[in-house]
Amino acid sequence: MEKTAQRLSFQAVRGMRDLLPEQASKKQAMLDRVRKEFEAYGFEPLETPVVESFEILAIKESAGEAIKDEIYYFKDKSDRELGLRFDLTVPLARVIAGNPQLSKPFKRFEIGKVYRYDRPGAKRYREFTQADADIIGSNSIMADFEIIALAYKIMKDLSFTFTIKVSNKQLLEEIALACGVKKEQLKDCMRSLDKLDKIGIDGVKKELDGKEISTKILNAIKENSIERIEKIIKEKTGLNDLKELLEYCEKAGLGEFVKFDASLARGLEYYTGNVFEISVEGAPSVGGGGRYDKLIETYGGSPTPAVGISFGIDRLLDLREKEVRVQKTQIMVVPIGFEAGKKSLEIARDLRNLGLNVENDLMQRSLTKNMEFASKKKIPYVLIVGENELKSGELTLKNLETGKQEKVKIKELAKLKSLI
């Protein structure tokens, strides 16, 4: 038994992590802000299972069997093939396909953990939290704009310095055709372009050469000029959609934050129109999305336009490592003596009923030790409940930041709300 215990690992599974209260508090505060903005834009919550049928997971991007190497795949006791979800879009597409009665536009948000069997590295995890917002049923570019405006508001609320890059899947195909890529080569060309952020232009050029696909498109990407692109392409559907989106952004005063980037080629296997990516200087992408008008029908639904965005909460959280913890406990009740200990439980309960966040001493520490504990946890106020206080009917409230003390009558605890 001892030898078995010695071999056990008492650490979190590789690629996953525990969040102690300081980090967990920051994450919860961030999620509260994100959720608030989702709701402000009229998005409603949706909850979906972490476990999905492998058949469902394999549909997206036509991944098939190959996706088993990239996800957490397993069989249950009935030998059914299952997997942990790798994003929140697949469950959404399944839900929409199975619930055609939902009123459109259907605006949903979901915040939850997803799992990918990537190689773990710095700031790269196998379990992480995504926060998604999607608009289902509208083919208007106004819906694309609303997603961009939502992303802008969230990043502003979180006080990040950021850029929202935008491009268009159809536009990239239009450029490719104008640059000598054959129609039957488009899919392979887009797959190579999707690797621009990983292997760079030189790497993509080498890959295109190997597939005998024209590399002239890379020159247009390097120039990154809408005016230049407009002159060389014949079909302009994607360009017009992109220009309409940029026009909405400019009129809304977002032009400083929303920039065209021809090299943006995310998820080209299933995106159909405008695509976006949120970047923070010196960090990998912290979010992105786009229009995916054909995905839902691959899950058995009717043709349904859709557009959405996903935020990588853990990446955003990692960028906040140096921030001071936000303490939600407002007051600590400190009893002195046995009788005071019993009474302190009632007082803590009454304070919570008033809507205050309260911690009560459960360790029977001295007053000095409790003061040190509250100060270390950055709890702003301490309420002292001693025998003298109980006799006089007045408790002592101490502000740990200023050192100021004042008396509060037990019968007038409601006044604490105005003092804290």
SEMI-826121 format. One record per residue (C-alpha): residue in three letters; x, y, z. Coordinates in steps of 0.05 Angstrom, whole numbers, padded with zeros to 5 digits, always signed. Each point is the difference from the previous one (the first is absolute). Layout:
<panus>
{ALA, {X, Y, Z}}
...
</panus>
This chain:
<panus>
{MET, {+00000, +00000, +00000}}
{GLU, {+00057, +00048, +00018}}
{LYS, {+00036, -00014, -00066}}
{THR, {-00064, +00014, -00039}}
{ALA, {-00010, +00067, +00037}}
{GLN, {+00072, +00020, -00015}}
{ARG, {-00013, -00010, -00075}}
{LEU, {-00063, +00043, +00000}}
{SER, {+00005, +00070, -00029}}
{PHE, {-00036, +00053, +00042}}
{GLN, {+00005, +00053, -00054}}
{ALA, {-00052, +00024, -00049}}
{VAL, {-00003, -00038, -00066}}
{ARG, {+00051, +00024, -00051}}
{GLY, {-00025, +00061, -00038}}
{MET, {-00052, +00016, +00053}}
{ARG, {+00006, +00043, +00063}}
{ASP, {-00031, +00018, +00066}}
{LEU, {-00020, +00072, +00013}}
{LEU, {+00011, +00020, +00072}}
{PRO, {-00048, +00053, +00029}}
{GLU, {+00041, +00060, -00024}}
{GLN, {+00000, -00022, -00073}}
{ALA, {-00070, -00029, +00004}}
{SER, {-00026, +00066, +00027}}
{LYS, {+00031, +00038, -00058}}
{LYS, {-00029, -00050, -00049}}
{GLN, {-00069, +00005, +00030}}
{ALA, {+00002, +00076, -00002}}
{MET, {+00020, -00003, -00073}}
{LEU, {-00056, -00049, -00016}}
{ASP, {-00050, +00044, +00037}}
{ARG, {+00018, +00059, -00045}}
{VAL, {-00002, -00042, -00064}}
{ARG, {-00068, -00029, +00020}}
{LYS, {-00027, +00069, +00015}}
{GLU, {+00018, +00025, -00070}}
{PHE, {-00029, -00062, -00033}}
{GLU, {-00066, +00013, +00035}}
{ALA, {+00003, +00075, -00015}}
{TYR, {+00000, -00018, -00075}}
{GLY, {-00060, -00046, +00008}}
{PHE, {+00036, -00067, +00000}}
{GLU, {-00032, -00056, +00041}}
{PRO, {+00037, -00057, +00036}}
{LEU, {+00006, -00070, -00028}}
{GLU, {+00030, -00060, +00036}}
{THR, {+00025, -00062, -00037}}
{PRO, {+00035, -00064, +00023}}
{VAL, {+00076, -00005, +00004}}
{VAL, {-00005, -00070, -00031}}
{GLU, {-00023, -00007, -00072}}
{SER, {-00007, -00058, -00048}}
{PHE, {+00065, -00010, -00038}}
{GLU, {-00040, -00001, -00064}}
{ILE, {-00025, +00071, +00015}}
{LEU, {+00070, +00025, +00016}}
{ALA, {+00030, -00030, -00063}}
{ILE, {-00048, +00038, -00046}}
{LYS, {+00029, +00069, +00010}}
{GLU, {+00053, +00018, -00052}}
{SER, {-00009, -00071, -00029}}
{ALA, {+00051, -00023, +00051}}
{GLY, {-00022, -00072, +00002}}
{GLU, {+00043, -00053, +00034}}
{ALA, {+00061, +00046, +00000}}
{ILE, {-00031, +00042, +00054}}
{LYS, {+00009, -00056, +00051}}
{ASP, {+00072, +00022, +00008}}
{GLU, {-00021, +00072, +00017}}
{ILE, {-00056, -00012, +00050}}
{TYR, {-00015, -00040, +00063}}
{TYR, {-00032, -00061, -00032}}
{PHE, {-00026, -00061, +00037}}
{LYS, {-00053, -00054, +00001}}
{ASP, {-00052, -00008, +00055}}
{LYS, {-00022, -00065, +00033}}
{SER, {-00048, -00013, -00058}}
{ASP, {+00057, +00007, -00049}}
{ARG, {-00027, +00066, -00028}}
{GLU, {+00052, +00046, -00030}}
{LEU, {+00001, +00066, +00038}}
{GLY, {+00045, +00061, +00009}}
{LEU, {+00007, +00063, +00041}}
{ARG, {-00022, +00062, -00039}}
{PHE, {+00056, +00040, -00031}}
{ASP, {-00041, +00063, -00009}}
{LEU, {-00070, +00027, +00014}}
{THR, {-00020, +00008, -00073}}
{VAL, {-00010, -00074, -00014}}
{PRO, {-00051, -00008, +00057}}
{LEU, {-00035, +00064, -00023}}
{ALA, {-00006, -00026, -00072}}
{ARG, {-00028, -00066, +00027}}
{VAL, {-00051, +00037, +00043}}
{ILE, {-00023, +00046, -00056}}
{ALA, {-00006, -00059, -00049}}
{GLY, {-00042, -00038, +00051}}
{ASN, {-00045, +00058, +00020}}
{PRO, {-00027, +00033, -00063}}
{GLN, {-00057, +00032, +00040}}
{LEU, {+00048, +00050, +00032}}
{SER, {-00018, +00072, -00019}}
{LYS, {+00050, +00036, -00044}}
{PRO, {+00045, +00035, +00009}}
{PHE, {+00020, -00046, +00056}}
{LYS, {+00053, +00036, +00041}}
{ARG, {+00035, -00045, +00049}}
{PHE, {+00061, +00003, +00044}}
{GLU, {+00035, -00058, +00034}}
{ILE, {+00058, +00001, +00049}}
{GLY, {+00033, -00067, +00013}}
{LYS, {+00062, -00044, +00000}}
{VAL, {+00025, -00033, -00063}}
{TYR, {+00055, -00051, -00011}}
{ARG, {+00054, -00010, -00053}}
{TYR, {+00056, -00050, -00001}}
{ASP, {+00052, +00052, -00022}}
{ARG, {+00072, +00000, +00023}}
{PRO, {-00001, +00039, +00066}}
{GLY, {+00045, +00061, +00003}}
{ALA, {+00006, +00069, +00030}}
{LYS, {-00070, +00028, +00006}}
{ARG, {-00027, -00058, -00041}}
{TYR, {-00046, -00049, +00036}}
{ARG, {-00039, -00063, -00017}}
{GLU, {-00059, +00023, +00043}}
{PHE, {-00021, +00072, -00008}}
{THR, {-00061, +00044, +00004}}
{GLN, {-00033, +00032, -00060}}
{ALA, {-00054, +00053, +00000}}
{ASP, {-00040, +00000, -00065}}
{ALA, {-00055, +00044, -00029}}
{ASP, {-00035, -00017, -00065}}
{ILE, {-00057, +00027, -00042}}
{ILE, {-00039, -00054, -00037}}
{GLY, {-00048, +00014, -00058}}
{SER, {+00022, +00068, -00026}}
{ASN, {+00040, +00008, -00064}}
{SER, {+00006, +00075, +00009}}
{ILE, {+00069, +00031, +00007}}
{MET, {-00032, +00039, +00057}}
{ALA, {+00004, -00065, +00040}}
{ASP, {+00075, -00004, -00015}}
{PHE, {+00007, +00072, +00024}}
{GLU, {-00037, -00014, +00064}}
{ILE, {+00049, -00057, +00016}}
{ILE, {+00058, +00048, -00013}}
{ALA, {-00032, +00054, +00043}}
{LEU, {-00011, -00050, +00056}}
{ALA, {+00073, -00022, -00004}}
{TYR, {+00023, +00072, +00003}}
{LYS, {-00043, +00015, +00061}}
{ILE, {+00025, -00062, +00038}}
{MET, {+00073, +00015, -00015}}
{LYS, {-00009, +00072, +00021}}
{ASP, {-00036, -00020, +00064}}
{LEU, {+00058, -00046, +00016}}
{SER, {+00049, +00058, -00012}}
{PHE, {+00042, -00034, -00054}}
{THR, {+00038, +00034, -00056}}
{PHE, {-00023, -00040, -00060}}
{THR, {-00013, -00003, -00075}}
{ILE, {-00056, -00037, -00034}}
{LYS, {+00026, -00026, -00067}}
{VAL, {-00052, -00014, -00054}}
{SER, {+00002, -00036, -00067}}
{ASN, {-00047, -00041, -00043}}
{LYS, {+00001, -00073, -00022}}
{GLN, {-00034, +00014, -00067}}
{LEU, {+00047, +00058, -00012}}
{LEU, {+00061, -00045, +00009}}
{GLU, {-00030, -00048, -00051}}
{GLU, {-00014, +00058, -00048}}
{ILE, {+00073, +00023, +00007}}
{ALA, {+00025, -00072, -00010}}
{LEU, {-00039, -00008, -00064}}
{ALA, {+00025, +00068, -00025}}
{CYS, {+00072, -00022, +00016}}
{GLY, {-00002, -00064, -00042}}
{VAL, {-00025, -00051, +00051}}
{LYS, {-00045, -00051, -00035}}
{LYS, {-00071, -00009, +00027}}
{GLU, {+00014, -00073, +00017}}
{GLN, {+00062, +00022, +00040}}
{LEU, {-00037, +00050, +00044}}
{LYS, {-00011, -00047, +00058}}
{ASP, {+00073, -00021, +00003}}
{CYS, {+00021, +00073, -00008}}
{MET, {-00044, +00022, +00059}}
{ARG, {+00027, -00056, +00043}}
{SER, {+00071, +00026, -00012}}
{LEU, {-00020, +00072, +00012}}
{ASP, {-00031, -00021, +00066}}
{LYS, {+00071, -00015, +00024}}
{LEU, {+00026, +00071, -00011}}
{ASP, {+00002, +00016, +00074}}
{LYS, {+00037, -00065, +00015}}
{ILE, {+00052, -00007, -00056}}
{GLY, {+00001, +00070, -00030}}
{ILE, {-00002, +00022, -00073}}
{ASP, {+00064, -00037, -00018}}
{GLY, {-00027, -00065, +00029}}
{VAL, {-00067, +00008, -00037}}
{LYS, {+00037, +00016, -00065}}
{LYS, {+00040, -00064, +00006}}
{GLU, {-00064, -00039, +00013}}
{LEU, {-00037, +00031, -00059}}
{ASP, {+00060, -00014, -00045}}
{GLY, {-00003, -00072, +00022}}
{LYS, {-00073, -00004, -00020}}
{GLU, {+00015, +00035, -00066}}
{ILE, {-00047, +00057, +00019}}
{SER, {+00015, +00072, -00022}}
{THR, {+00033, +00041, +00055}}
{LYS, {-00019, +00069, -00029}}
{ILE, {-00055, +00005, +00053}}
{LEU, {+00055, +00010, +00052}}
{ASN, {+00021, +00065, -00033}}
{ALA, {-00071, +00027, +00008}}
{ILE, {+00000, -00022, +00072}}
{LYS, {+00066, +00035, +00012}}
{GLU, {-00026, +00065, -00030}}
{ASN, {-00061, -00002, +00044}}
{SER, {-00036, +00053, -00041}}
{ILE, {-00075, -00002, -00013}}
{GLU, {+00009, +00050, -00057}}
{ARG, {+00052, -00043, -00034}}
{ILE, {-00041, -00063, +00011}}
{GLU, {-00062, +00034, -00029}}
{LYS, {+00038, +00012, -00065}}
{ILE, {+00022, -00073, -00011}}
{ILE, {-00062, -00040, +00018}}
{LYS, {-00060, -00012, -00045}}
{GLU, {-00052, -00028, +00049}}
{LYS, {-00011, +00048, +00057}}
{THR, {-00052, -00033, +00047}}
{GLY, {+00050, -00011, +00056}}
{LEU, {+00032, +00068, -00009}}
{ASN, {-00068, +00035, +00003}}
{ASP, {-00019, -00036, +00064}}
{LEU, {+00067, +00019, +00031}}
{LYS, {-00006, +00073, -00022}}
{GLU, {-00071, +00004, +00029}}
{LEU, {+00025, -00027, +00067}}
{LEU, {+00058, +00050, +00001}}
{GLU, {-00048, +00056, -00017}}
{TYR, {-00045, -00017, +00059}}
{CYS, {+00062, -00002, +00045}}
{GLU, {+00024, +00067, -00025}}
{LYS, {-00067, +00034, +00011}}
{ALA, {-00004, -00029, +00070}}
{GLY, {+00068, +00030, +00018}}
{LEU, {+00036, -00068, +00001}}
{GLY, {+00046, +00014, -00059}}
{GLU, {+00059, +00009, +00047}}
{PHE, {-00009, -00071, +00027}}
{VAL, {-00025, -00040, -00060}}
{LYS, {+00052, -00011, -00055}}
{PHE, {+00000, -00039, -00066}}
{ASP, {+00052, -00055, +00000}}
{ALA, {+00005, -00040, -00064}}
{SER, {+00044, -00052, +00035}}
{LEU, {-00057, -00019, +00048}}
{ALA, {-00021, -00069, -00023}}
{ARG, {-00030, -00033, +00062}}
{GLY, {-00044, -00062, -00006}}
{LEU, {-00007, +00005, -00074}}
{GLU, {-00028, -00071, -00004}}
{TYR, {-00068, +00022, +00027}}
{TYR, {-00003, +00077, +00000}}
{THR, {-00038, +00028, -00059}}
{GLY, {+00006, +00076, +00005}}
{ASN, {+00029, +00052, +00045}}
{VAL, {+00050, -00025, +00052}}
{PHE, {+00030, +00036, +00060}}
{GLU, {+00055, -00009, +00051}}
{ILE, {+00015, +00038, +00064}}
{SER, {+00074, +00012, +00013}}
{VAL, {+00036, +00031, +00059}}
{GLU, {+00071, +00024, -00010}}
{GLY, {+00052, -00051, +00020}}
{ALA, {-00051, -00056, +00008}}
{PRO, {-00032, -00054, -00043}}
{SER, {-00071, +00009, -00024}}
{VAL, {-00049, +00009, +00058}}
{GLY, {-00063, -00010, -00040}}
{GLY, {-00030, -00005, -00069}}
{GLY, {-00058, -00021, -00043}}
{GLY, {-00037, +00013, -00064}}
{ARG, {-00058, -00019, -00044}}
{TYR, {-00015, -00074, -00010}}
{ASP, {-00064, -00005, -00042}}
{LYS, {+00008, -00073, -00019}}
{LEU, {+00019, -00034, +00065}}
{ILE, {-00068, -00013, +00030}}
{GLU, {-00026, -00038, -00061}}
{THR, {+00059, -00048, +00007}}
{TYR, {-00032, -00020, +00067}}
{GLY, {-00066, -00016, -00033}}
{GLY, {-00032, +00068, +00005}}
{SER, {-00029, +00043, -00055}}
{PRO, {+00047, +00052, -00033}}
{THR, {+00008, +00052, +00054}}
{PRO, {+00045, +00062, +00000}}
{ALA, {+00042, +00010, +00063}}
{VAL, {+00055, +00044, +00027}}
{GLY, {+00036, +00000, +00067}}
{ILE, {+00061, +00012, +00042}}
{SER, {+00039, -00037, +00053}}
{PHE, {+00043, +00029, +00056}}
{GLY, {+00057, -00040, +00030}}
{ILE, {-00011, +00016, +00074}}
{ASP, {+00063, -00034, +00024}}
{ARG, {+00044, +00038, -00048}}
{LEU, {-00032, +00065, +00022}}
{LEU, {+00009, -00021, +00072}}
{ASP, {+00074, -00016, -00010}}
{LEU, {+00010, +00071, -00026}}
{ARG, {-00028, +00024, +00066}}
{GLU, {+00051, -00036, +00045}}
{LYS, {+00027, +00063, +00032}}
{GLU, {-00068, +00029, +00017}}
{VAL, {-00020, +00008, +00073}}
{ARG, {-00052, -00051, +00022}}
{VAL, {-00071, +00025, +00004}}
{GLN, {-00026, -00017, +00070}}
{LYS, {-00074, -00012, +00002}}
{THR, {-00005, -00011, +00076}}
{GLN, {-00020, +00068, +00028}}
{ILE, {+00004, -00012, +00074}}
{MET, {+00028, -00050, +00050}}
{VAL, {-00036, -00013, +00065}}
{VAL, {+00050, -00012, +00057}}
{PRO, {-00028, -00027, +00066}}
{ILE, {+00039, +00005, +00065}}
{GLY, {-00021, -00053, +00051}}
{PHE, {-00046, -00060, -00001}}
{GLU, {-00067, +00038, +00008}}
{ALA, {+00021, +00050, -00053}}
{GLY, {+00016, -00059, -00046}}
{LYS, {-00072, -00024, +00002}}
{LYS, {-00028, +00070, -00009}}
{SER, {+00048, +00013, -00058}}
{LEU, {-00034, -00055, -00041}}
{GLU, {-00067, +00037, +00007}}
{ILE, {+00032, +00066, -00018}}
{ALA, {+00035, -00029, -00061}}
{ARG, {-00067, -00030, -00023}}
{ASP, {-00036, +00067, +00009}}
{LEU, {+00054, +00036, -00039}}
{ARG, {-00005, -00050, -00058}}
{ASN, {-00076, +00011, +00000}}
{LEU, {+00016, +00074, -00011}}
{GLY, {+00037, -00020, -00064}}
{LEU, {+00071, +00006, +00028}}
{ASN, {+00055, -00051, -00013}}
{VAL, {+00023, -00023, +00068}}
{GLU, {+00054, -00047, +00028}}
{ASN, {-00003, -00023, +00072}}
{ASP, {+00060, -00022, +00043}}
{LEU, {-00002, -00076, +00004}}
{MET, {+00069, -00010, +00031}}
{GLN, {-00009, +00034, +00068}}
{ARG, {+00061, +00043, -00013}}
{SER, {+00019, +00061, +00041}}
{LEU, {-00022, +00068, -00023}}
{THR, {+00071, +00016, -00024}}
{LYS, {+00004, -00064, -00041}}
{ASN, {-00068, +00013, -00031}}
{MET, {+00020, +00070, -00019}}
{GLU, {+00063, -00028, -00034}}
{PHE, {-00042, -00052, -00036}}
{ALA, {-00051, +00050, -00025}}
{SER, {+00055, +00048, -00022}}
{LYS, {+00036, -00055, -00038}}
{LYS, {-00064, -00019, -00036}}
{LYS, {-00014, +00074, -00014}}
{ILE, {-00067, -00001, +00035}}
{PRO, {-00014, +00074, +00010}}
{TYR, {-00040, -00001, +00066}}
{VAL, {+00001, -00039, +00066}}
{LEU, {-00060, -00001, +00047}}
{ILE, {+00021, -00015, +00072}}
{VAL, {-00048, -00038, +00044}}
{GLY, {+00025, -00003, +00072}}
{GLU, {-00031, -00007, +00068}}
{ASN, {+00002, +00076, +00011}}
{GLU, {-00033, +00011, -00068}}
{LEU, {-00055, -00049, +00017}}
{LYS, {-00014, +00034, +00067}}
{SER, {-00002, +00069, -00031}}
{GLY, {-00039, -00023, -00061}}
{GLU, {+00051, +00034, -00045}}
{LEU, {+00050, -00035, -00045}}
{THR, {+00067, +00029, -00023}}
{LEU, {+00010, +00008, -00076}}
{LYS, {+00072, +00010, -00022}}
{ASN, {+00022, +00023, -00069}}
{LEU, {+00066, -00038, -00011}}
{GLU, {+00023, +00049, -00054}}
{THR, {-00008, +00064, +00040}}
{GLY, {+00002, -00029, +00071}}
{LYS, {-00064, +00040, +00017}}
{GLN, {-00047, -00032, +00050}}
{GLU, {-00074, +00015, +00014}}
{LYS, {-00056, -00030, +00041}}
{VAL, {-00061, -00034, -00030}}
{LYS, {-00060, -00020, +00041}}
{ILE, {-00020, -00073, -00006}}
{LYS, {-00072, +00022, -00011}}
{GLU, {+00022, +00045, -00057}}
{LEU, {+00043, -00047, -00042}}
{ALA, {-00034, +00024, -00063}}
{LYS, {+00041, +00065, +00007}}
{LEU, {+00062, -00041, -00018}}
{LYS, {-00022, +00000, -00073}}
{SER, {+00010, +00075, -00004}}
{LEU, {+00067, -00003, +00037}}
{ILE, {+00032, -00055, -00042}}
</panus>
